[in-house]
Amino acid sequence: MSGLGELDRPGTPTNPGAWDERSEEWGREETEPGDGPADVGSAATSSALSDTSISATSASVAPTPAASTTPTPTPTPAPTVPEPPTPRRRATAADPVKALMHRHRDLCERAVDPLEIAAGLEAHGVTDRTATRFRHRDVFSLAEEMYARASHGEETQPSPETPSTSGGRVGWALLALLPGTLCAATVIGLPFTHGRLRLTVALAGALAVALGLRSALARGPLGVTDRTPSGPAPHTPGTGLWTCWLIAYALLGDGLLSVAVGGGPDGLPTGAADGPWPVATAPVLALTLACAPAAWSAHLLTVRARRRLTASRGLADFAASVRPLLLGTFTLFVCALAALLALCATALDQPAAYAQALTLGALLLLARLLTTHGFTHAPALVLAATATAEAAALVTVFAARLPGCGFLATPVEALLDATGPGSVPALACGAAALTLLVHATRTLTRASAHAPADRPC
């Protein structure tokens, strides 16, 4: 062909350059259906054209005889596009302690020593077995690494002066003597008064003892801290009310129950043990005097437990070493209370009522120890149940006087006939004290219960 039509006819490329538009039209004409099977060269050329790759086109197109004498240059490889870098694994995956520190950042920053971190970790459920996943043999070694790696400012460093100075110790020791001193003054002054003056002195003495008891429980080892094992917790309401009820029952309850079964009382209490409404002043005086040994017992438990916390290298070892200390402290207080009961009963010439007073004293001590160390729910619940049981005994006796309700007093009357009126508080307080003792052996043996607190001991 000649002319312009010959120039527009698509043909086979004669140079190794990129294919132009006419060459691509020629390749499509060669591979249209109905023209017969294409040879290997044309098929390779068709597949290369669809990919529009320079290197594939040069390798697949079969050269024509006219272009056979032209050497085919070696195709240059396509530039390799660097793969995007794979993101590095998080540093916390290779450093689990760092992830744990991030989770407990506040605890690590405000801790003044590794023991506080160990107590906080245990309060959040971290055990020695859990510490092995952080490449440590126990919680204490894990806490030491966390404390060493945490950034502590000057405000978190322990001061050389500890709060447990001799002056603070003398202060709470004197306050612990205040309830017993006020109660003793009231008991001594009652025999010298008569009529309304005696009632006034008794009410004033009861109010003074209540205020003195509140002051004694506000400071020192028996004081409630703002820190609990699992963080701040609001004070459980009602504990003080149930405590006052139990002490009031120890003073008036047995006498009221004994005369109620016989149809009384015939008058108001006069403060005498042989009156129409007998009053048991010896147990109450012994209980108020026992505030001092209770405070010293709590102080002994706190100090010795912190020493065991420093020396222990595992939560199980610490619990095993503190459990005998707790039981020994509890036994020491019960012995001191028994001695005070014998002394007060001899001085006032009244029955000592060991069963009622010892069980009540043990219950109040255990409840206070648990409350002081942050476990407020169980003491409030147990004290409420005990007070309810004592109140139910009185209510059933008086309700039995209603027509057709005599059967209500049958259990209480049977118990009184068998063991006397003191069996009701003895059984109620004894069961409650045993319950709290079992609970205390599980909670007060934790490291988190003895973490350093901002109060003197």
LINLIN-V872913 format. One record per backbone hydrogen bond with DSSP energy under -0.5 kcal/mol. CO is the residue of the C=O (numbers start at 1). NH is the residue of the N-H. If there is no record, write none. Layout:
CO_NH ; CO_NH
This chain:
3_7 ; 4_8 ; 5_9 ; 20_24 ; 21_25 ; 22_26 ; 23_27 ; 24_28 ; 25_29 ; 26_30 ; 27_31 ; 29_32 ; 32_35 ; 39_43 ; 40_44 ; 41_45 ; 42_46 ; 43_47 ; 44_48 ; 45_49 ; 46_50 ; 47_51 ; 48_52 ; 48_53 ; 49_52 ; 53_57 ; 54_58 ; 55_59 ; 56_60 ; 57_61 ; 64_67 ; 65_68 ; 67_70 ; 69_71 ; 71_73 ; 80_82 ; 90_93 ; 90_94 ; 91_95 ; 95_98 ; 95_99 ; 96_100 ; 97_101 ; 98_102 ; 99_103 ; 100_104 ; 102_105 ; 104_108 ; 105_109 ; 106_110 ; 107_111 ; 113_116 ; 113_117 ; 114_118 ; 115_119 ; 116_120 ; 117_121 ; 118_122 ; 119_123 ; 120_124 ; 121_126 ; 122_125 ; 125_127 ; 127_131 ; 128_132 ; 129_133 ; 130_133 ; 131_134 ; 131_136 ; 132_135 ; 138_142 ; 139_143 ; 140_144 ; 141_145 ; 142_146 ; 143_147 ; 144_148 ; 145_149 ; 146_150 ; 150_152 ; 153_156 ; 154_157 ; 160_162 ; 163_165 ; 165_169 ; 166_170 ; 167_171 ; 168_172 ; 169_173 ; 170_174 ; 171_175 ; 172_176 ; 173_177 ; 174_177 ; 174_178 ; 175_178 ; 175_179 ; 177_181 ; 178_182 ; 179_183 ; 180_184 ; 181_185 ; 182_186 ; 183_187 ; 184_188 ; 185_189 ; 186_190 ; 187_191 ; 189_192 ; 190_193 ; 194_197 ; 194_198 ; 195_199 ; 196_200 ; 197_201 ; 198_202 ; 199_203 ; 200_204 ; 201_205 ; 202_206 ; 203_207 ; 204_208 ; 205_209 ; 206_210 ; 207_211 ; 208_212 ; 209_213 ; 210_214 ; 211_215 ; 212_216 ; 213_217 ; 215_218 ; 215_219 ; 217_224 ; 219_222 ; 220_223 ; 228_231 ; 235_237 ; 236_239 ; 238_242 ; 239_243 ; 240_244 ; 241_245 ; 242_246 ; 243_247 ; 244_248 ; 245_249 ; 246_250 ; 247_251 ; 248_252 ; 248_253 ; 249_253 ; 249_254 ; 251_280 ; 252_256 ; 253_257 ; 254_258 ; 255_259 ; 256_260 ; 257_261 ; 258_262 ; 259_264 ; 260_263 ; 272_275 ; 272_279 ; 279_281 ; 280_284 ; 281_285 ; 282_286 ; 283_287 ; 284_288 ; 285_289 ; 286_290 ; 288_180 ; 288_291 ; 289_292 ; 289_293 ; 290_294 ; 291_295 ; 292_296 ; 293_297 ; 294_298 ; 295_299 ; 296_300 ; 297_301 ; 298_302 ; 299_303 ; 300_304 ; 301_305 ; 302_306 ; 303_307 ; 304_308 ; 305_309 ; 306_310 ; 307_311 ; 308_312 ; 314_318 ; 315_319 ; 316_320 ; 317_321 ; 318_322 ; 319_323 ; 320_324 ; 321_325 ; 322_326 ; 323_327 ; 324_328 ; 325_329 ; 326_330 ; 327_331 ; 328_332 ; 329_333 ; 330_334 ; 331_335 ; 332_336 ; 333_337 ; 334_338 ; 335_339 ; 336_340 ; 337_341 ; 338_342 ; 339_343 ; 340_344 ; 341_345 ; 342_346 ; 343_347 ; 344_348 ; 345_349 ; 345_350 ; 353_357 ; 354_358 ; 355_359 ; 356_360 ; 357_361 ; 358_362 ; 359_363 ; 360_364 ; 361_365 ; 362_366 ; 363_367 ; 364_368 ; 365_369 ; 366_370 ; 367_371 ; 368_372 ; 369_373 ; 370_375 ; 371_374 ; 372_225 ; 374_376 ; 376_380 ; 377_381 ; 378_382 ; 379_383 ; 380_384 ; 381_385 ; 382_386 ; 383_387 ; 384_388 ; 385_389 ; 386_390 ; 387_391 ; 388_392 ; 389_393 ; 390_394 ; 391_395 ; 392_396 ; 393_397 ; 394_398 ; 395_399 ; 396_400 ; 398_401 ; 399_402 ; 402_405 ; 405_408 ; 406_409 ; 407_410 ; 409_413 ; 410_414 ; 411_415 ; 412_416 ; 413_417 ; 414_418 ; 415_419 ; 415_420 ; 416_420 ; 420_423 ; 421_424 ; 421_425 ; 422_426 ; 423_427 ; 424_428 ; 425_429 ; 426_430 ; 427_431 ; 428_432 ; 429_433 ; 430_434 ; 431_435 ; 432_436 ; 433_437 ; 434_438 ; 435_439 ; 436_440 ; 437_441 ; 438_442 ; 439_442 ; 439_443 ; 440_444 ; 443_446 ; 446_449 ; 447_450 ; 448_451 ; 453_455
